[in-house]
Amino acid sequence: MSKTKTVDRSLLRLPMQKRALMAFREAVDEVVAEHARLGLPIYILRDGKVVAVPAQEIRKGSKSRRQS
């Protein structure tokens, strides 16, 4: 299933580096949302160690981030 979005022409005027960063952030947001929805942990690097962030904590963080 293909997901296509209409691209605002003003985005195409941005430097490639800025567009790549925007795409990366959107992809990460989608992965985090899907893991939270499925109840799966996200593994991150914290203080030099890999730790699992439980889905419940992901849900709390995503709600507070959306409000700001």
PyMOL CGO cylinders between C-alpha atoms (Angstrom):
from pymol import cmd
from pymol.cgo import CYLINDER

trace = [
    CYLINDER, 0.00, 0.00, 0.00, 1.55, 3.28, -1.11, 0.3, 1, 1, 1, 1, 1, 1,
    CYLINDER, 1.55, 3.28, -1.11, 1.28, 6.40, 1.01, 0.3, 1, 1, 1, 1, 1, 1,
    CYLINDER, 1.28, 6.40, 1.01, 1.62, 9.53, -1.10, 0.3, 1, 1, 1, 1, 1, 1,
    CYLINDER, 1.62, 9.53, -1.10, 1.27, 13.03, 0.21, 0.3, 1, 1, 1, 1, 1, 1,
    CYLINDER, 1.27, 13.03, 0.21, 0.80, 16.28, -1.62, 0.3, 1, 1, 1, 1, 1, 1,
    CYLINDER, 0.80, 16.28, -1.62, 3.95, 18.36, -1.21, 0.3, 1, 1, 1, 1, 1, 1,
    CYLINDER, 3.95, 18.36, -1.21, 3.68, 22.07, -0.58, 0.3, 1, 1, 1, 1, 1, 1,
    CYLINDER, 3.68, 22.07, -0.58, 5.81, 23.83, -3.20, 0.3, 1, 1, 1, 1, 1, 1,
    CYLINDER, 5.81, 23.83, -3.20, 7.39, 26.04, -0.53, 0.3, 1, 1, 1, 1, 1, 1,
    CYLINDER, 7.39, 26.04, -0.53, 8.94, 22.89, 0.99, 0.3, 1, 1, 1, 1, 1, 1,
    CYLINDER, 8.94, 22.89, 0.99, 10.70, 22.19, -2.28, 0.3, 1, 1, 1, 1, 1, 1,
    CYLINDER, 10.70, 22.19, -2.28, 12.48, 25.53, -1.97, 0.3, 1, 1, 1, 1, 1, 1,
    CYLINDER, 12.48, 25.53, -1.97, 14.10, 24.51, 1.33, 0.3, 1, 1, 1, 1, 1, 1,
    CYLINDER, 14.10, 24.51, 1.33, 17.65, 23.17, 1.30, 0.3, 1, 1, 1, 1, 1, 1,
    CYLINDER, 17.65, 23.17, 1.30, 17.92, 19.40, 0.92, 0.3, 1, 1, 1, 1, 1, 1,
    CYLINDER, 17.92, 19.40, 0.92, 19.48, 19.08, 4.40, 0.3, 1, 1, 1, 1, 1, 1,
    CYLINDER, 19.48, 19.08, 4.40, 16.46, 20.77, 6.02, 0.3, 1, 1, 1, 1, 1, 1,
    CYLINDER, 16.46, 20.77, 6.02, 13.99, 18.62, 4.07, 0.3, 1, 1, 1, 1, 1, 1,
    CYLINDER, 13.99, 18.62, 4.07, 15.91, 15.45, 5.00, 0.3, 1, 1, 1, 1, 1, 1,
    CYLINDER, 15.91, 15.45, 5.00, 15.81, 16.39, 8.69, 0.3, 1, 1, 1, 1, 1, 1,
    CYLINDER, 15.81, 16.39, 8.69, 12.07, 17.08, 8.49, 0.3, 1, 1, 1, 1, 1, 1,
    CYLINDER, 12.07, 17.08, 8.49, 11.47, 13.70, 6.81, 0.3, 1, 1, 1, 1, 1, 1,
    CYLINDER, 11.47, 13.70, 6.81, 13.60, 11.91, 9.41, 0.3, 1, 1, 1, 1, 1, 1,
    CYLINDER, 13.60, 11.91, 9.41, 11.69, 13.51, 12.31, 0.3, 1, 1, 1, 1, 1, 1,
    CYLINDER, 11.69, 13.51, 12.31, 8.35, 12.61, 10.73, 0.3, 1, 1, 1, 1, 1, 1,
    CYLINDER, 8.35, 12.61, 10.73, 9.49, 9.00, 10.27, 0.3, 1, 1, 1, 1, 1, 1,
    CYLINDER, 9.49, 9.00, 10.27, 10.62, 8.77, 13.90, 0.3, 1, 1, 1, 1, 1, 1,
    CYLINDER, 10.62, 8.77, 13.90, 7.31, 10.22, 15.11, 0.3, 1, 1, 1, 1, 1, 1,
    CYLINDER, 7.31, 10.22, 15.11, 5.44, 7.59, 13.08, 0.3, 1, 1, 1, 1, 1, 1,
    CYLINDER, 5.44, 7.59, 13.08, 7.54, 4.74, 14.49, 0.3, 1, 1, 1, 1, 1, 1,
    CYLINDER, 7.54, 4.74, 14.49, 7.08, 5.96, 18.07, 0.3, 1, 1, 1, 1, 1, 1,
    CYLINDER, 7.08, 5.96, 18.07, 3.31, 6.31, 17.56, 0.3, 1, 1, 1, 1, 1, 1,
    CYLINDER, 3.31, 6.31, 17.56, 3.06, 2.81, 16.09, 0.3, 1, 1, 1, 1, 1, 1,
    CYLINDER, 3.06, 2.81, 16.09, 5.08, 1.25, 18.91, 0.3, 1, 1, 1, 1, 1, 1,
    CYLINDER, 5.08, 1.25, 18.91, 2.87, 3.00, 21.47, 0.3, 1, 1, 1, 1, 1, 1,
    CYLINDER, 2.87, 3.00, 21.47, -0.27, 1.83, 19.65, 0.3, 1, 1, 1, 1, 1, 1,
    CYLINDER, -0.27, 1.83, 19.65, 0.96, -1.77, 19.51, 0.3, 1, 1, 1, 1, 1, 1,
    CYLINDER, 0.96, -1.77, 19.51, 2.23, -1.76, 23.09, 0.3, 1, 1, 1, 1, 1, 1,
    CYLINDER, 2.23, -1.76, 23.09, 5.85, -2.34, 22.05, 0.3, 1, 1, 1, 1, 1, 1,
    CYLINDER, 5.85, -2.34, 22.05, 8.83, -0.72, 23.78, 0.3, 1, 1, 1, 1, 1, 1,
    CYLINDER, 8.83, -0.72, 23.78, 11.23, 1.67, 22.04, 0.3, 1, 1, 1, 1, 1, 1,
    CYLINDER, 11.23, 1.67, 22.04, 14.94, 1.07, 22.60, 0.3, 1, 1, 1, 1, 1, 1,
    CYLINDER, 14.94, 1.07, 22.60, 17.03, 4.20, 23.09, 0.3, 1, 1, 1, 1, 1, 1,
    CYLINDER, 17.03, 4.20, 23.09, 20.51, 5.15, 24.20, 0.3, 1, 1, 1, 1, 1, 1,
    CYLINDER, 20.51, 5.15, 24.20, 20.45, 6.72, 27.68, 0.3, 1, 1, 1, 1, 1, 1,
    CYLINDER, 20.45, 6.72, 27.68, 23.64, 7.53, 29.60, 0.3, 1, 1, 1, 1, 1, 1,
    CYLINDER, 23.64, 7.53, 29.60, 25.66, 5.32, 27.26, 0.3, 1, 1, 1, 1, 1, 1,
    CYLINDER, 25.66, 5.32, 27.26, 23.42, 2.29, 27.74, 0.3, 1, 1, 1, 1, 1, 1,
    CYLINDER, 23.42, 2.29, 27.74, 20.61, 0.85, 25.64, 0.3, 1, 1, 1, 1, 1, 1,
    CYLINDER, 20.61, 0.85, 25.64, 17.35, 0.90, 27.58, 0.3, 1, 1, 1, 1, 1, 1,
    CYLINDER, 17.35, 0.90, 27.58, 13.79, -0.13, 26.75, 0.3, 1, 1, 1, 1, 1, 1,
    CYLINDER, 13.79, -0.13, 26.75, 11.16, 2.58, 27.11, 0.3, 1, 1, 1, 1, 1, 1,
    CYLINDER, 11.16, 2.58, 27.11, 7.83, 0.86, 27.81, 0.3, 1, 1, 1, 1, 1, 1,
    CYLINDER, 7.83, 0.86, 27.81, 4.81, 1.68, 25.66, 0.3, 1, 1, 1, 1, 1, 1,
    CYLINDER, 4.81, 1.68, 25.66, 3.05, 3.28, 28.67, 0.3, 1, 1, 1, 1, 1, 1,
    CYLINDER, 3.05, 3.28, 28.67, 5.90, 5.77, 29.01, 0.3, 1, 1, 1, 1, 1, 1,
    CYLINDER, 5.90, 5.77, 29.01, 5.87, 6.43, 25.25, 0.3, 1, 1, 1, 1, 1, 1,
    CYLINDER, 5.87, 6.43, 25.25, 2.15, 7.24, 25.44, 0.3, 1, 1, 1, 1, 1, 1,
    CYLINDER, 2.15, 7.24, 25.44, 2.68, 9.68, 28.32, 0.3, 1, 1, 1, 1, 1, 1,
    CYLINDER, 2.68, 9.68, 28.32, 5.52, 11.43, 26.50, 0.3, 1, 1, 1, 1, 1, 1,
    CYLINDER, 5.52, 11.43, 26.50, 3.71, 11.71, 23.18, 0.3, 1, 1, 1, 1, 1, 1,
    CYLINDER, 3.71, 11.71, 23.18, 0.63, 13.31, 24.79, 0.3, 1, 1, 1, 1, 1, 1,
    CYLINDER, 0.63, 13.31, 24.79, 2.63, 15.94, 26.62, 0.3, 1, 1, 1, 1, 1, 1,
    CYLINDER, 2.63, 15.94, 26.62, 4.73, 16.68, 23.53, 0.3, 1, 1, 1, 1, 1, 1,
    CYLINDER, 4.73, 16.68, 23.53, 1.64, 17.26, 21.40, 0.3, 1, 1, 1, 1, 1, 1,
    CYLINDER, 1.64, 17.26, 21.40, 0.27, 19.81, 23.85, 0.3, 1, 1, 1, 1, 1, 1,
    CYLINDER, 0.27, 19.81, 23.85, 3.38, 22.03, 23.77, 0.3, 1, 1, 1, 1, 1, 1,
]
cmd.load_cgo(trace, "trace")
